[in-house]
Each structure stands twice: as C-alpha cells, then as structure tokens.
Amino acid sequence: MENIIVRIANEDDGKYSQEIVDEMASSAKARGTGIAKRTPEYVSGKMKEGKAVIALTESGQWVGFCYIECWGHEKFVANSGLIVSPEFRGRGVAKAIKFTAFRLSRKKFPSAKIFGLTTGLQVMKINHELGYSPVPFSELTDDDEFWKGCQSCVNFPTLTAKNRKNCLCTGMLYDPEWEQETGPKDWNKLYEKAKFAEKNVVVQFDEN
Ligand SMILES: CC(C)(COP(=O)(O)OP(=O)(O)OC[C@H]1O[C@@H](n2cnc3c(N)ncnc32)[C@H](O)[C@@H]1OP(=O)(O)O)[C@@H](O)C(=O)NCCC(=O)NCCS
C-alpha cells in the first residue's frame, strides 16, 4: 500500500486548492449540512502562510486537508475545513491531519486556546484524544468574524435564535494552561497509539 504523507502545506501545494474546495462542497452536500464556504484563493492563501496541513500519497495524489485560523487577536485558534478524500477515509488520515494541525497551532500560537465546532463523531473522538473538552459556546471566541462563518450553515437560524449560546454543533476547547499540570504532549506516544505506521500514514513535522 502506498504511503500517505501528512505535512504542513506550502505555496507549491496551491495546485490542489480547486480539488480541495470541490470536495468540501460535495461532502457538505452529501451530509446535508451547510459549511463555511471557501474559495481556492482562500485555501492557497492559507498554504502560503504556513497555516495549513495537507495529506498526499507519495505519488502526489491529494488525500486530505485542514487549516488553522486565529480569532480574537490570537487569543483563540480554530482548526477548520477538515476534509479527507472519500477513497482514503477510514485509514486514520483525519486523525493524522488533526494531530498535525494541533501541533502547528501550539507551535505558532503557544498561548492561544484551540477550539472547534463539530457535529461529527469522528472529529469529537479525535479532539477528545488530543485533550479537548466539550464547552458551552460562551467559552469560545466572541469574535463576530468567526461566527459569520456559520452563516452558510443550514442551522444558522437556530444559532441566531439561541443568541449564539448553543446550536447543533458541539463546541470543543483545549486550553494550553492545562499543560502546566499535565506537561507537554508526548507526540511519539500519541502517534504509536494512533497506529499511523501500521496504516501507512507518515507524519512529517519539524518542531524547530
Ligand atoms: C470526517 C472525516 C474528515 C474523517 O476522515 P477519516 O480519515 O475517515 O477519519 P479517521 O480514519 O482518521 O477516523 C478518526 C476516528 O473516527 C473513527 N471513525 C471512523 N469512521 C467512523 C464512523 N463512521 N463512525 C464513528 N467513528 C468513526 C475512527 O475509528 C477513528 O477513531 P479511532 O482511531 O479511535 O478508531 C471524513 O469522513 C470527511 O472528510 N468527511 C466530510 C467532511 C467532514 O465531515 N469534515 C468534518 C467537519 S467538522
């Protein structure tokens, strides 16, 4: 089985942007959910800034993607737009991408709280493994720009009716302050537990 490489995206990966946004749109349609709309320019901009994670086969076929975004003057970081190409699902790629986006967020914005909104069981499981806790929306950023991203979701009227206090998504948060008690993460241990090697998923991350 061909290896899948998961790494921080760069400018040269811009050629995959159209395929990524097309898959985001068709997956959202299939799930019957709305999703914050992204353009290929937005996706390639994130790659250029070093704020995105990409998964590719060794021969260069696109497999998966996710990006990070700052809110509330860098007090918060969200990992958004997670997508795995249907033919590669169920192999642990989403987990490897989320682990990498989390490491990247901690490295680039060490004191920011990391959060996400999701209805997906797989994503909740991954977040839980990374140490996130479910929280009410009041614990997340109050940055209006972030919440504007929900406008294209089918459940936006519910969010508005609830004064942004809750909705169908679960809010999950990781506070780096918790590491004062737990210590920093042992990534080798986490990768081993996730069995990436057995699944032919290779995570490349340079901590320096
Ligand atoms: C959600 C998505 C990213 C998952 O990608 P994936 O690569 O198949 O996920 P993984 O293989 O890494 O699985 C992650 C975890 O979820 C579990 N899982 C996989 N499929 C599952 C399912 N159908 N139901 C419940 N759990 C499932 C896995 O077992 C794994 O947990 P484990 O390691 O404890 O066993 C992918 O299905 C996708 O792109 N969906 C469309 C877009 C989307 O929903 N994005 C998320 C928006 S929040």
The ligand as a Gaussian input file, in Angstrom:
#p B3LYP/6-31G(d) Opt

LIG

0 1
 C      -14.843000      13.278000       8.960000
 C      -13.651000      12.859000       8.080000
 C      -12.693000      14.030000       7.988000
 C      -12.986000      11.621000       8.751000
 O      -11.871000      11.238000       7.969000
 P      -11.150000       9.789000       8.130000
 O       -9.798000       9.919000       7.578000
 O      -12.043000       8.768000       7.538000
 O      -11.130000       9.597000       9.713000
 P      -10.149000       8.652000      10.524000
 O       -9.923000       7.389000       9.728000
 O       -8.941000       9.424000      10.931000
 O      -11.030000       8.289000      11.796000
 C      -10.976000       9.057000      13.002000
 C      -11.679000       8.317000      14.120000
 O      -13.065000       8.184000      13.859000
 C      -13.450000       6.803000      13.872000
 N      -14.428000       6.561000      12.829000
 C      -14.162000       6.412000      11.507000
 N      -15.333000       6.248000      10.828000
 C      -16.314000       6.305000      11.753000
 C      -17.724000       6.232000      11.689000
 N      -18.359000       6.060000      10.528000
 N      -18.436000       6.369000      12.837000
 C      -17.802000       6.545000      14.006000
 N      -16.470000       6.648000      14.146000
 C      -15.738000       6.510000      13.036000
 C      -12.202000       6.046000      13.611000
 O      -12.340000       4.736000      14.129000
 C      -11.157000       6.883000      14.300000
 O      -11.150000       6.642000      15.696000
 P      -10.178000       5.513000      16.338000
 O       -8.789000       5.819000      15.900000
 O      -10.405000       5.699000      17.798000
 O      -10.651000       4.202000      15.812000
 C      -14.111000      12.436000       6.649000
 O      -15.122000      11.462000       6.738000
 C      -14.612000      13.622000       5.814000
 O      -13.844000      14.278000       5.121000
 N      -15.939000      13.893000       5.897000
 C      -16.534000      15.026000       5.197000
 C      -16.154000      16.356000       5.795000
 C      -16.380000      16.455000       7.297000
 O      -17.325000      15.895000       7.836000
 N      -15.480000      17.186000       7.951000
 C      -15.520000      17.412000       9.379000
 C      -16.187000      18.692000       9.661000
 S      -16.162000      19.015000      11.403000

